[in-house]
Amino acid sequence: MRNSIFIFLLGILLSMTSCRKDFEFEPSTGDLEFSRDTVYLDTVFTNVGSSTYTLKVYNRSNKDINIPKIQLAKGNSSKYRITVDGMEGLDEDNSGYGDGKIFNNVELLAKDSLYIFIETTAEITDANPTDFLYTDNIQFDLGSNLQKVELVTLIQDAVFLYPQKYVDPVTQAVTYESLTIGADEIYGFYLDESDPVHGNELVMTNQKPYVIYGYAGVPSGKTLTIDPGARIHFHAGSGIIVANGASIQVNGDISTTDALENEVIFEGDRLEPDFSDIPGQWGTIWLTSGSVNNQFNHATIKNAAIGLYIQDCPVSIKNTQIYDCSNFGILAQTATITGENIVINSAGQAALACTLGGSYEFKHCTFNNNWPGSNQLAVLVDNFYLDGNNQSVAFDLLQANFFNCIIYGSNQVEMLLKKNDTKQFNYLFNNCLVKFSSTNLTATGMYDFDTDTVHYNAIYKNTNPLFEDINHNKLNIEADSPSAGKGNLIYLVTTDVLGNPRTSNPPDLGAYQSAPFPL
């Protein structure tokens, strides 16, 4: 009897199952919906891959559907690549993998969605010659049910500079050109003033952007001159090295529009907005020991590991902005720096580090550090390091002068002085706003802001300068800022970092003349 009941119930269950249509897919009818009707892939350099962009496809119906075809309109010749829910696609004859061009019979459940991921790598010759746009579209279904999503990318031409590759004719072993710096071999090459392809690589103009792979070296006895409006981009792990006896002259100028048409800009080679404030995308501009006549004017340096690495050499830095560096904005070692209207914001260790002694003078500079951490500083000054035996190796700090400056950030202490008494340690802060709140450090006797007139005069401690927007590197101030009108005319730089005349009397602290924030 029990067996009979079991067989009866099993029969009912099987008959119910046989009637289910949960996985019977019907052909699509052209009623798909999309998260966007056009996907704009941000500007890329010729032959440099883009970021990955996302399109979401929705089946709003109550039916499970089969999309007969999803494909790029240009087929296998398209410079775009797509994946559909992880699938890579087929060739046009439905055999083999097609590298993200064509997909047949894509199933999509009722009330469900799928993701399409889109990338491109294209050349300037692929783009429309009038507007440099490269376009295609993703097609869904066929015939009267055809639906499309447009794809648009701006391709930018550039001058590409990179180390030469050498292949041994016998062993086929591959080696690359390199630079010798001290005991180190660095992936890089020397710029050539008579290169057969680019001509004079030691003069960088504003005609096309430059994209550098590896370290571009300036040879001894030569000068790298960078014209107003030049754009220099670096691939990961790349930068510029100025050799012993060489020079760099960055000759930016005042810009009159938001396009910063005369500013010289150094940044990474990823042009998408999502990369605009990501630190550590490239290495550094390295001024090695013995380099000479170095100058930066109206330059912007973004997203490096170290913005400027300056070793035992002189440099003039004026009207220069350095943002979002993973380690230091400026790391100086036994260097000689004259700085005016410098703005540094956000660095993993210190915005400005004047280390191993040297000689430094800064006027109307803004050093701010809101890096998310507890150990970052706006300004570090020291004259020694500890060797492998934990012994102090000291150097003379001839001067570290800060006049009409702002030193601020998110930590309680944003200025740190570390000295070895066996060598000179000369420092002077006049008319500066300083973020400093530490009873332990005050006890050292090096931070007597109110009574030590040899080292400090007119110090405004722990007052918020009220920058416009530190998260977007806008460190300008308004007239009601506590740093407005607190400067000293003795140290006046007549124009600010943007070229605006300083009209306040007394002048404002920092790199910016106070003005109402833009609406």
LINLIN-V398925 format. One record per residue. RES is the residue in three letters. SS is DSSP state (2 for helix, 1 for strand, 0 for the rest). Layout:
# LINLIN-V398925
res->[RES & RES]
ss->[SS & SS]
This chain:
# LINLIN-V398925
res->[MET & ARG & ASN & SER & ILE & PHE & ILE & PHE & LEU & LEU & GLY & ILE & LEU & LEU & SER & MET & THR & SER & CYS & ARG & LYS & ASP & PHE & GLU & PHE & GLU & PRO & SER & THR & GLY & ASP & LEU & GLU & PHE & SER & ARG & ASP & THR & VAL & TYR & LEU & ASP & THR & VAL & PHE & THR & ASN & VAL & GLY & SER & SER & THR & TYR & THR & LEU & LYS & VAL & TYR & ASN & ARG & SER & ASN & LYS & ASP & ILE & ASN & ILE & PRO & LYS & ILE & GLN & LEU & ALA & LYS & GLY & ASN & SER & SER & LYS & TYR & ARG & ILE & THR & VAL & ASP & GLY & MET & GLU & GLY & LEU & ASP & GLU & ASP & ASN & SER & GLY & TYR & GLY & ASP & GLY & LYS & ILE & PHE & ASN & ASN & VAL & GLU & LEU & LEU & ALA & LYS & ASP & SER & LEU & TYR & ILE & PHE & ILE & GLU & THR & THR & ALA & GLU & ILE & THR & ASP & ALA & ASN & PRO & THR & ASP & PHE & LEU & TYR & THR & ASP & ASN & ILE & GLN & PHE & ASP & LEU & GLY & SER & ASN & LEU & GLN & LYS & VAL & GLU & LEU & VAL & THR & LEU & ILE & GLN & ASP & ALA & VAL & PHE & LEU & TYR & PRO & GLN & LYS & TYR & VAL & ASP & PRO & VAL & THR & GLN & ALA & VAL & THR & TYR & GLU & SER & LEU & THR & ILE & GLY & ALA & ASP & GLU & ILE & TYR & GLY & PHE & TYR & LEU & ASP & GLU & SER & ASP & PRO & VAL & HIS & GLY & ASN & GLU & LEU & VAL & MET & THR & ASN & GLN & LYS & PRO & TYR & VAL & ILE & TYR & GLY & TYR & ALA & GLY & VAL & PRO & SER & GLY & LYS & THR & LEU & THR & ILE & ASP & PRO & GLY & ALA & ARG & ILE & HIS & PHE & HIS & ALA & GLY & SER & GLY & ILE & ILE & VAL & ALA & ASN & GLY & ALA & SER & ILE & GLN & VAL & ASN & GLY & ASP & ILE & SER & THR & THR & ASP & ALA & LEU & GLU & ASN & GLU & VAL & ILE & PHE & GLU & GLY & ASP & ARG & LEU & GLU & PRO & ASP & PHE & SER & ASP & ILE & PRO & GLY & GLN & TRP & GLY & THR & ILE & TRP & LEU & THR & SER & GLY & SER & VAL & ASN & ASN & GLN & PHE & ASN & HIS & ALA & THR & ILE & LYS & ASN & ALA & ALA & ILE & GLY & LEU & TYR & ILE & GLN & ASP & CYS & PRO & VAL & SER & ILE & LYS & ASN & THR & GLN & ILE & TYR & ASP & CYS & SER & ASN & PHE & GLY & ILE & LEU & ALA & GLN & THR & ALA & THR & ILE & THR & GLY & GLU & ASN & ILE & VAL & ILE & ASN & SER & ALA & GLY & GLN & ALA & ALA & LEU & ALA & CYS & THR & LEU & GLY & GLY & SER & TYR & GLU & PHE & LYS & HIS & CYS & THR & PHE & ASN & ASN & ASN & TRP & PRO & GLY & SER & ASN & GLN & LEU & ALA & VAL & LEU & VAL & ASP & ASN & PHE & TYR & LEU & ASP & GLY & ASN & ASN & GLN & SER & VAL & ALA & PHE & ASP & LEU & LEU & GLN & ALA & ASN & PHE & PHE & ASN & CYS & ILE & ILE & TYR & GLY & SER & ASN & GLN & VAL & GLU & MET & LEU & LEU & LYS & LYS & ASN & ASP & THR & LYS & GLN & PHE & ASN & TYR & LEU & PHE & ASN & ASN & CYS & LEU & VAL & LYS & PHE & SER & SER & THR & ASN & LEU & THR & ALA & THR & GLY & MET & TYR & ASP & PHE & ASP & THR & ASP & THR & VAL & HIS & TYR & ASN & ALA & ILE & TYR & LYS & ASN & THR & ASN & PRO & LEU & PHE & GLU & ASP & ILE & ASN & HIS & ASN & LYS & LEU & ASN & ILE & GLU & ALA & ASP & SER & PRO & SER & ALA & GLY & LYS & GLY & ASN & LEU & ILE & TYR & LEU & VAL & THR & THR & ASP & VAL & LEU & GLY & ASN & PRO & ARG & THR & SER & ASN & PRO & PRO & ASP & LEU & GLY & ALA & TYR & GLN & SER & ALA & PRO & PHE & PRO & LEU]
ss->[0 & 2 & 2 & 2 & 2 & 2 & 2 & 2 & 2 & 2 & 2 & 2 & 2 & 2 & 2 & 2 & 2 & 2 & 0 & 0 & 0 & 0 & 0 & 0 & 0 & 1 & 1 & 0 & 0 & 0 & 0 & 0 & 1 & 1 & 0 & 0 & 0 & 1 & 1 & 1 & 1 & 1 & 1 & 1 & 1 & 0 & 0 & 0 & 0 & 0 & 0 & 0 & 1 & 1 & 1 & 1 & 1 & 1 & 1 & 0 & 0 & 0 & 0 & 0 & 1 & 1 & 1 & 1 & 1 & 1 & 1 & 1 & 0 & 0 & 2 & 2 & 2 & 0 & 0 & 1 & 1 & 1 & 1 & 1 & 0 & 0 & 1 & 0 & 0 & 1 & 0 & 0 & 0 & 0 & 0 & 0 & 1 & 0 & 0 & 0 & 0 & 1 & 1 & 1 & 1 & 1 & 1 & 1 & 0 & 0 & 0 & 1 & 1 & 1 & 1 & 1 & 1 & 1 & 1 & 1 & 0 & 0 & 0 & 2 & 2 & 2 & 0 & 0 & 0 & 0 & 0 & 0 & 1 & 1 & 1 & 1 & 1 & 1 & 1 & 1 & 0 & 0 & 2 & 2 & 2 & 0 & 1 & 1 & 1 & 1 & 1 & 1 & 1 & 1 & 1 & 1 & 0 & 1 & 1 & 1 & 1 & 0 & 0 & 0 & 1 & 1 & 1 & 0 & 0 & 0 & 0 & 0 & 0 & 1 & 1 & 1 & 0 & 1 & 1 & 1 & 1 & 0 & 0 & 1 & 1 & 1 & 1 & 1 & 1 & 1 & 0 & 0 & 0 & 0 & 1 & 0 & 0 & 0 & 1 & 0 & 0 & 0 & 1 & 1 & 0 & 0 & 0 & 0 & 1 & 1 & 1 & 1 & 0 & 0 & 1 & 1 & 1 & 1 & 0 & 0 & 0 & 0 & 1 & 1 & 1 & 1 & 0 & 0 & 0 & 0 & 1 & 1 & 1 & 1 & 0 & 0 & 0 & 0 & 1 & 1 & 1 & 1 & 0 & 0 & 0 & 0 & 1 & 1 & 1 & 1 & 1 & 0 & 0 & 0 & 0 & 0 & 0 & 0 & 0 & 0 & 0 & 0 & 0 & 1 & 1 & 1 & 1 & 1 & 0 & 0 & 0 & 0 & 2 & 2 & 2 & 0 & 0 & 0 & 0 & 0 & 0 & 1 & 1 & 1 & 1 & 1 & 1 & 0 & 0 & 0 & 0 & 0 & 0 & 1 & 1 & 1 & 1 & 0 & 1 & 1 & 1 & 1 & 0 & 1 & 1 & 1 & 1 & 1 & 1 & 1 & 1 & 0 & 0 & 1 & 1 & 1 & 1 & 1 & 1 & 1 & 1 & 1 & 1 & 1 & 1 & 0 & 0 & 1 & 1 & 1 & 1 & 1 & 1 & 1 & 1 & 1 & 1 & 1 & 1 & 1 & 1 & 1 & 1 & 1 & 1 & 1 & 1 & 0 & 0 & 1 & 1 & 1 & 1 & 1 & 1 & 1 & 1 & 1 & 1 & 1 & 1 & 1 & 1 & 0 & 0 & 1 & 1 & 1 & 1 & 0 & 0 & 0 & 0 & 0 & 0 & 0 & 1 & 1 & 1 & 1 & 1 & 1 & 0 & 1 & 1 & 1 & 0 & 0 & 0 & 0 & 0 & 1 & 1 & 1 & 0 & 0 & 1 & 1 & 1 & 1 & 1 & 1 & 1 & 0 & 0 & 1 & 1 & 1 & 1 & 0 & 0 & 0 & 1 & 0 & 1 & 1 & 1 & 1 & 0 & 0 & 0 & 0 & 0 & 0 & 1 & 0 & 0 & 1 & 1 & 1 & 1 & 1 & 1 & 1 & 0 & 1 & 0 & 0 & 2 & 2 & 2 & 2 & 0 & 0 & 0 & 0 & 0 & 0 & 0 & 0 & 0 & 0 & 0 & 0 & 0 & 1 & 1 & 1 & 1 & 1 & 1 & 0 & 0 & 0 & 0 & 0 & 0 & 0 & 1 & 2 & 2 & 2 & 0 & 1 & 0 & 0 & 0 & 0 & 0 & 0 & 0 & 0 & 0 & 0 & 0 & 0 & 0 & 0 & 2 & 2 & 2 & 0 & 0 & 0 & 1 & 0 & 0 & 0 & 0 & 0 & 1 & 0 & 0 & 0 & 0 & 0 & 0 & 0 & 0 & 0 & 0 & 0 & 0 & 0 & 0 & 0 & 0 & 0 & 0]
